[in-house]
């Protein structure tokens, strides 16, 4: 870890944030960007929701597992009600998940405890509705 820089006053100067590709924001006021009545957190999540509905899957968006704020609780992007075993579909953007597995262990624990399947979709895989449909049909099935 690099040494902390300090000025004469002893206050560390502000360092510029690293540049990552950030997912384009979605206007929450546009009704076509709602998922089950909630504004989509990213365009990739909205694309996935369109693909899941197109493929005929029922799912829960921003599904809460456990008591919020307690150890082991998670808010899942999608919980897809696939036949046999349910599937967690975690949509990740390079901006927020830049190589650091912030909640990877917790999500894997939730999947393991509930005997659910865990799938991860990265923003560079889901660039439009067509790629979302391809992801859903190849990874989960349907249509």
C-alpha positions in Angstrom: 0.0 0.0 0.0 1.5 3.4 -0.9 2.5 5.9 1.8 -0.1 8.5 2.6 0.8 11.9 1.3 0.5 14.8 3.7 0.9 18.5 3.2 2.6 20.9 5.6 -0.7 21.2 7.5 -0.9 17.5 8.0 -4.0 17.1 5.9 -3.9 14.5 3.1 -4.6 16.0 -0.3 -7.6 14.8 -2.3 -6.6 12.2 -4.9 -8.5 11.9 -8.1 -10.9 9.0 -8.4 -10.0 6.4 -10.9 -11.9 6.5 -14.2 -14.2 3.6 -14.7 -16.9 3.1 -17.3 -20.2 4.0 -15.5 -23.5 2.6 -16.7 -25.6 5.3 -18.3 -28.3 6.5 -15.9 -31.9 5.7 -16.7 -34.6 8.4 -16.3 -36.8 7.0 -13.5 -39.7 9.0 -14.9 -39.9 7.0 -18.1 -42.4 4.2 -17.6 -40.6 1.8 -20.0 -37.7 1.7 -17.6 -39.6 0.4 -14.7 -39.2 -3.2 -13.4 -42.2 -4.4 -11.5 -43.1 -0.8 -10.8 -39.7 0.2 -9.5 -37.1 2.3 -11.4 -34.4 0.2 -12.9 -31.0 0.6 -11.2 -29.2 0.4 -14.5 -29.9 -0.1 -18.2 -28.4 -3.6 -18.0 -30.9 -4.6 -15.3 -33.8 -3.2 -17.4 -32.5 -5.2 -20.4 -32.4 -8.4 -18.3 -36.0 -7.8 -17.1 -37.2 -7.4 -20.6 -35.4 -10.6 -21.6 -36.8 -12.6 -18.6 -40.3 -11.5 -19.5 -39.7 -12.3 -23.1 -38.5 -15.8 -22.2 -41.5 -16.4 -20.0 -39.9 -16.4 -16.5 -41.4 -15.2 -13.3 -39.0 -13.3 -11.1 -38.6 -11.0 -8.2 -36.6 -7.7 -8.7 -34.4 -6.4 -5.8 -35.4 -9.4 -3.7 -34.5 -9.0 0.0 -33.1 -12.1 1.7 -32.8 -11.8 5.5 -33.3 -8.8 7.7 -31.7 -5.6 6.2 -28.6 -4.5 8.0 -27.9 -7.9 9.7 -25.2 -10.3 8.8 -26.0 -12.5 5.8 -28.8 -10.3 4.5 -28.7 -9.5 0.8 -30.7 -7.6 -1.8 -30.6 -9.7 -4.9 -30.9 -8.0 -8.3 -33.1 -10.8 -9.6 -34.4 -14.0 -8.2 -35.7 -16.0 -11.1 -38.2 -18.7 -10.4 -36.7 -21.4 -12.6 -38.2 -24.9 -12.5 -36.5 -27.2 -10.0 -34.1 -24.7 -8.5 -34.4 -20.9 -8.4 -31.7 -18.8 -9.9 -30.0 -15.6 -8.5 -29.1 -13.4 -11.4 -26.6 -10.8 -10.2 -26.0 -7.9 -12.7 -22.7 -6.3 -12.2 -21.1 -3.2 -13.7 -17.4 -2.7 -14.0 -17.8 0.8 -12.4 -19.0 -0.6 -9.1 -17.4 -4.0 -9.2 -13.9 -3.2 -10.3 -12.2 -6.4 -9.3 -13.2 -6.1 -5.6 -15.6 -8.8 -4.6 -17.5 -6.7 -2.1 -20.5 -9.0 -1.6 -19.4 -12.1 -3.5 -19.0 -14.2 -0.4 -22.4 -13.2 1.0 -24.2 -13.8 -2.3 -22.6 -17.2 -2.7 -23.6 -18.1 0.9 -27.2 -17.1 0.2 -27.2 -19.3 -3.0 -25.6 -22.2 -1.1 -27.9 -22.0 1.9 -31.0 -21.9 -0.2 -29.7 -24.4 -2.8 -30.2 -21.7 -5.6 -28.1 -21.3 -8.7 -26.0 -18.2 -9.0 -25.4 -16.5 -12.3 -23.4 -13.2 -12.9 -24.0 -11.0 -15.8 -21.5 -8.2 -16.5 -22.4 -4.9 -18.1 -20.1 -5.6 -21.1 -22.1 -8.8 -21.8 -25.4 -7.0 -21.7 -25.3 -4.1 -24.1 -28.8 -4.2 -25.4 -32.0 -6.2 -25.3 -30.8 -8.7 -27.9 -27.7 -9.6 -25.9 -29.8 -9.8 -22.7 -32.2 -12.2 -24.5 -29.2 -14.3 -25.7 -27.7 -14.3 -22.1 -31.0 -15.5 -20.6 -31.7 -18.2 -23.2 -28.2 -19.6 -23.1 -27.6 -19.4 -19.3 -31.1 -20.0 -18.0 -33.2 -21.4 -20.8 -36.7 -20.5 -21.9 -38.1 -19.8 -25.4 
